[in-house]
């Protein structure tokens, strides 16, 4: 019934379009859209015929993050594999040239207590040589991209597999590993609640049918997998690699990242940072992000002491659509980090977190550092998207305006917060401990016939 409905709507619009003097332009647009659709279908057919003929390489792995950037769980899994320098080939799907690069210092910093990596050291040069030989970057939906996807033994994603308009066949001998980009997150994304667009759920269902393993960090997340797109997929409770960075075994990495961020912004390393990172809205309404950043900074300094800066990072959807440019949060103590590719790196040196409904704060909770919810449109958003649990059942104070969050910061109680954090994590069955990337690397290397490959540095 969908096609007749579309044709009917188009037919009704012809008269008004003629009167508006836009018939030929509108016709040209529709012809162009039709050609794009036909091109996509031709590509689907060609991939269905050609890709199954390319042989799978047992010691090859490909990372296909939905951001097409080196971030989230895929990044930290990849880092651990690179750190071990096994006999494998790694492919990354990245959409910008500045991401087609891997710095050995970023990998080695974890193992240095002070985060100081000497770029002329034998360890650095050895890892650099390995990266140049074993790590490859491909542009999404290019010929090289599809070839890598067809020939890799393991495909790792953190959302739908690949681009939703450029799906490809998966072979029975391949492992498709879903790592997801949320874990204890409050937002629902099942078919009954996801209203952002119609195409994403279609490809999420397809991803669910080809996924061979889901990685989980909690009993809560396993329940979410089961009720969404992976009702029968094997679940491996190994933890989330992206959360390792919050633990003491990554202290060197935390210092390394803060040092480089402060240097880039001309700040003292004694600076304390808060991060405001709201999620997107289906209608891209930016009025719900009207946080008084300067008052928040003042309140943080008053309550916790020290010199504070507020980093502001809008959702990837708002960055891609350009909506983030409408931000009203500005001032001498505000730093826009929307274009910073890896949220977890920022969180590793963040001293206080502020969001509305974004799942990142349910990773940040593992640090035990203060977290706050600023939710101006909580009732509307709950109707639009839905929650897995109530905001009031989280450890975080909840406010609906800037006056409220300023008071929440000033009245923050560490003891009450610590108790609520412990209860929250226990109730969700969370098992993250700083060693997820090691367990995952062991598992993926096993899939590739490379068992017992530990770090060689």
C-alpha positions in Angstrom: 0.0 0.0 0.0 3.0 2.3 0.4 3.6 3.0 -3.3 0.0 3.9 -4.2 -0.1 6.3 -1.2 3.1 8.0 -2.3 1.8 8.3 -5.9 -1.5 9.7 -4.6 0.3 12.4 -2.6 2.4 13.4 -5.5 -0.6 13.7 -7.8 -2.4 16.0 -5.4 0.6 18.3 -5.3 0.8 18.8 -9.1 -1.8 21.6 -9.2 -0.3 23.8 -6.5 3.2 23.2 -7.8 2.1 24.5 -11.3 0.5 27.6 -9.8 3.7 28.3 -7.8 5.8 28.1 -11.0 7.9 25.2 -9.7 6.8 22.3 -11.9 10.0 21.8 -13.9 12.2 22.3 -10.9 10.2 19.9 -8.8 10.1 17.4 -11.6 13.8 17.6 -12.0 14.3 17.0 -8.3 12.1 13.9 -8.4 13.9 12.6 -11.4 17.2 13.0 -9.7 15.9 11.3 -6.6 14.7 8.4 -8.7 18.1 8.1 -10.4 19.8 8.0 -7.0 17.3 5.3 -5.8 18.0 3.3 -9.0 21.8 3.7 -8.5 21.5 2.4 -5.0 19.4 -0.6 -6.2 22.0 -1.4 -8.9 24.7 -1.2 -6.3 22.8 -3.6 -4.0 22.5 -6.1 -6.8 26.1 -5.8 -7.8 27.3 -6.3 -4.3 25.0 -9.3 -3.9 26.6 -11.0 -6.9 30.3 -9.9 -6.5 31.0 -9.8 -2.8 30.3 -13.4 -2.0 33.0 -14.4 -4.5 35.7 -12.7 -2.5 37.5 -15.0 -0.1 37.5 -14.3 3.6 41.0 -13.7 5.1 41.2 -15.4 8.5 43.5 -12.9 10.1 41.7 -9.7 9.0 39.3 -7.5 11.0 37.3 -4.4 10.0 35.9 -1.7 12.2 32.7 0.0 11.0 31.6 2.6 13.6 28.4 4.5 12.8 30.3 7.8 13.2 32.8 6.7 10.5 35.4 8.1 13.0 37.8 6.3 15.4 35.7 6.4 18.5 33.6 4.5 21.0 34.1 0.8 21.6 35.7 0.0 18.2 38.5 2.5 18.9 39.4 0.9 22.3 39.2 -2.6 20.9 41.4 -1.6 18.0 43.9 0.1 20.3 44.3 -3.1 22.4 44.8 -5.2 19.3 47.4 -2.8 18.0 49.1 -2.7 21.4 49.7 -6.5 21.0 51.0 -6.3 17.4 49.6 -9.7 16.4 49.7 -11.3 13.0 46.5 -9.6 11.7 45.4 -6.9 9.3 43.1 -4.1 10.6 40.8 -2.0 8.4 39.0 1.1 9.5 36.1 2.9 7.9 36.7 6.7 8.3 35.1 9.5 6.3 37.6 12.3 6.9 41.3 12.3 6.0 42.3 13.6 9.5 41.0 10.4 11.0 43.0 8.2 8.6 45.9 8.2 11.0 46.9 6.3 14.1 49.5 7.8 16.5 51.6 5.2 18.4 51.7 7.6 21.3 47.9 7.3 21.7 48.4 3.5 22.1 51.4 3.6 24.3 50.2 6.2 26.7 48.2 3.6 28.6 51.4 1.9 29.7 53.2 5.0 31.0 52.3 6.2 34.5 52.8 9.9 33.7 51.4 9.8 30.1 54.8 10.9 28.8 55.5 9.0 25.6 59.0 9.5 24.0 58.5 9.6 20.2 62.1 8.5 19.5 62.0 5.5 21.8 62.4 2.0 20.4 58.9 1.1 21.6 57.4 4.0 19.7 59.3 3.3 16.5 58.5 -0.4 16.6 54.8 0.2 17.0 54.8 2.9 14.3 56.4 0.4 11.9 53.7 -2.2 12.8 50.9 0.3 12.2 52.2 1.4 8.8 52.1 -2.3 7.7 49.0 -3.6 9.4 46.5 -0.8 9.7 44.5 0.5 6.7 41.9 3.2 6.3 39.1 3.1 3.7 36.4 5.6 2.7 32.9 4.5 3.5 31.0 2.9 0.6 34.0 2.9 -1.6 35.2 -0.1 -3.6 38.0 -0.6 -1.1 35.5 -0.5 1.7 33.3 -3.2 0.3 36.3 -5.4 -0.5 37.5 -5.1 3.1 34.1 -5.9 4.4 33.7 -8.9 2.2 37.2 -10.3 3.1 37.4 -9.6 6.8 36.9 -12.5 9.2 35.5 -10.2 11.9 33.3 -7.1 11.4 33.0 -4.8 14.4 30.3 -2.2 14.7 28.6 -0.1 17.4 25.2 0.5 15.7 23.8 -0.7 12.4 26.3 -2.5 10.2 27.7 -0.1 7.7 25.7 2.6 6.1 21.9 2.2 6.1 21.7 2.9 2.4 24.6 0.6 1.4 24.1 -2.8 3.0 26.1 -5.7 1.8 26.0 -9.5 2.1 27.6 -11.2 5.0 29.1 -14.7 4.7 28.4 -17.6 7.1 32.1 -17.8 8.1 32.3 -14.1 9.1 31.8 -12.8 12.7 29.6 -9.7 13.0 30.2 -8.3 16.5 27.8 -5.7 17.8 29.4 -3.5 20.6 26.6 -0.8 20.7 27.3 2.8 21.7 25.2 2.9 24.8 25.1 0.5 27.7 23.1 1.6 30.8 21.4 4.4 28.7 18.0 5.6 29.5 16.7 6.2 26.0 14.5 3.6 24.3 15.4 2.7 20.7 13.0 -0.2 19.9 10.7 -0.1 17.0 7.8 1.2 19.1 9.8 4.3 20.3 12.3 5.2 17.6 10.8 8.0 15.5 13.8 9.8 14.2 13.5 8.4 10.7 11.9 5.4 9.0 15.0 3.9 7.4 17.2 3.3 10.5 14.9 0.7 12.1 14.8 -1.2 8.8 18.6 -1.5 8.7 18.7 -2.2 12.5 16.5 -5.2 11.9 18.8 -6.4 9.1 21.8 -5.9 11.4 20.2 -8.0 14.0 19.7 -10.9 11.5 23.4 -10.9 10.6 25.0 -10.2 14.0 26.8 -13.3 15.4 27.8 -11.8 18.8 26.7 -8.9 21.0 29.1 -7.5 23.6 27.5 -6.5 26.9 28.6 -4.9 30.1 25.5 -5.6 32.2 22.4 -7.6 32.7 20.4 -4.4 31.9 22.0 -4.1 28.5 21.4 -7.8 27.7 17.7 -7.2 28.3 17.8 -4.2 26.0 19.4 -6.4 23.3 16.7 -9.0 23.6 13.8 -6.6 23.3 15.2 -4.7 20.4 16.9 -6.2 17.4 18.9 -9.1 18.8 16.3 -11.5 20.4 18.4 -14.6 19.8 22.0 -13.4 19.2 24.7 -14.8 21.3 25.7 -12.3 24.1 29.2 -12.1 25.4 29.4 -10.3 28.8 32.9 -9.0 28.5 32.3 -5.3 29.3 32.6 -2.3 27.2 36.1 -1.4 26.0 35.4 2.3 25.8 34.9 2.4 29.6 38.3 1.0 30.4 39.6 4.6 30.2 37.9 5.5 33.4 39.9 3.1 35.6 43.3 3.4 37.3 45.1 1.1 34.8 44.5 3.9 32.2 45.9 6.7 34.5 48.7 7.4 32.1 46.2 7.7 29.2 44.1 10.2 31.2 47.1 12.4 32.0 48.3 12.2 28.3 44.9 13.3 27.0 44.4 16.1 29.5 47.9 17.4 28.8 47.3 17.6 25.1 43.9 19.2 25.5 45.1 21.9 27.9 48.1 22.6 25.6 45.9 23.0 22.6 43.6 25.5 24.4 46.4 27.3 26.3 45.2 26.2 29.7 46.9 25.2 32.9 46.7 21.5 33.7 45.3 22.5 37.1 42.1 23.5 35.2 39.0 21.5 36.1 36.5 20.6 33.4 32.8 20.1 33.3 31.1 18.7 30.1 27.7 19.5 28.9 26.6 17.0 26.2 22.9 16.8 25.5 21.4 14.3 23.1 19.6 15.4 19.9 15.9 16.1 19.3 13.9 14.8 16.4 12.8 18.3 15.6 16.3 19.8 16.3 14.7 22.2 18.8 17.7 24.0 20.3 15.7 26.0 22.9 15.9 22.9 25.2 19.7 23.3 25.5 19.5 26.9 26.9 21.9 26.3 29.8 23.5 29.3 31.5 27.0 28.1 31.1 28.8 30.9 33.0 26.5 30.5 36.0 27.2 26.8 36.0 31.0 27.4 35.9 30.6 29.9 38.9 28.6 27.3 40.9 31.2 24.6 40.2 34.0 26.8 41.4 32.0 27.8 44.5 31.1 24.2 45.4 34.3 22.3 44.5 37.0 25.0 44.3 39.5 25.6 41.6 39.3 27.2 38.1 36.7 25.6 35.9 35.9 25.5 32.2 32.7 24.1 30.6 33.1 22.0 27.5 30.0 21.9 25.3 29.5 18.9 22.9 26.4 18.5 20.8 25.2 15.2 19.4 26.7 13.8 16.2 23.3 14.3 14.5 23.3 18.0 15.3 26.9 18.4 14.1 26.1 16.7 10.8 23.0 18.7 10.1 24.7 22.0 11.2 22.2 22.5 14.0 25.0 22.8 16.5 25.9 26.2 15.1 22.7 27.5 16.7 24.2 27.1 20.2 23.5 30.0 22.6 26.0 28.8 25.2 29.0 31.0 25.0 31.5 32.9 27.2 35.1 33.1 28.2 34.8 29.9 30.2 33.0 27.9 27.5 34.8 25.5 25.0 33.0 24.0 22.1 34.2 20.4 21.6 31.4 19.3 19.3 34.0 18.4 16.6 36.2 16.4 19.0 35.8 12.9 17.6 36.0 10.7 20.8 33.6 11.4 23.6 35.4 9.0 26.0 38.7 10.8 25.7 37.0 14.0 26.9 35.2 12.1 29.7 38.5 10.7 30.9 39.6 14.1 32.3 36.1 15.6 32.9 35.5 16.4 36.6 31.7 16.9 36.4 29.2 15.8 33.7 25.9 17.4 32.6 23.4 16.0 30.1 19.7 15.5 29.6 19.1 12.0 28.4 22.3 11.0 26.6 23.7 7.6 27.4 27.3 8.8 28.0 26.6 9.8 31.5 25.8 6.2 32.3 29.4 5.4 31.3 30.7 8.5 33.2 29.0 7.2 36.4 31.7 4.6 36.6 34.2 7.4 37.6 32.2 8.3 40.7 32.6 12.0 39.8 29.6 14.3 40.0 26.9 14.1 37.4 23.8 16.2 36.8 20.7 16.1 34.6 19.5 19.3 32.9 16.2 18.3 31.2 14.0 21.2 30.2 11.6 19.1 28.1 11.4 15.9 30.1 7.7 15.3 29.7 7.7 16.0 26.0 10.8 13.8 25.4 9.4 10.9 27.4 6.3 11.0 25.1 8.5 11.3 22.0 11.1 8.7 22.7 10.5 7.0 26.0 12.7 5.9 28.9 13.8 2.6 30.3 13.7 4.0 33.8 12.8 7.2 35.5 15.3 10.1 35.7 14.6 10.2 39.5 15.8 6.6 39.8 19.3 7.6 38.6 22.0 8.8 41.0 21.9 12.3 39.3 20.1 15.4 40.6 17.5 16.5 38.0 16.7 20.1 37.1 14.6 21.7 34.4 16.1 25.2 34.3 19.4 26.9 34.9 18.4 28.1 38.4 17.7 24.5 39.3 21.0 23.1 38.1 23.0 25.9 39.8 21.3 24.9 43.1 21.9 21.2 42.5 25.6 21.9 42.1 25.8 24.1 45.2 24.0 21.5 47.3 25.8 18.5 45.9 26.3 15.8 48.6 29.2 13.4 47.9 28.2 10.7 50.3 24.6 10.5 49.1 25.8 10.5 45.5 28.3 7.7 46.1 25.7 5.5 47.7 23.2 6.1 44.8 26.0 5.3 42.3 26.8 2.0 44.0 23.1 1.0 44.1 22.5 2.0 40.5 25.5 0.0 39.1 24.6 -3.0 41.2 20.9 -2.8 40.2 21.9 -2.8 36.5 24.4 -5.7 36.9 27.3 -3.7 35.5 30.6 -5.5 35.4 33.0 -3.0 33.8 36.4 -3.1 35.6 39.0 -1.5 33.3 39.9 -4.7 31.5 37.1 -5.2 28.9 39.4 -4.4 25.9 41.7 -7.2 27.0 39.0 -9.8 27.2 37.5 -8.6 23.9 40.8 -8.7 22.2 41.4 -12.2 23.4 38.0 -13.3 22.0 38.4 -11.6 18.6 41.9 -12.9 18.1 40.5 -16.3 18.8 38.0 -15.8 16.0 40.9 -15.0 13.7 43.0 -18.0 14.8 45.4 -15.8 16.8 44.9 -17.1 20.3 47.2 -16.2 23.2 48.5 -13.0 21.6 49.3 -10.7 24.6 50.8 -7.2 24.5 54.4 -7.4 23.3 55.7 -4.1 24.7 
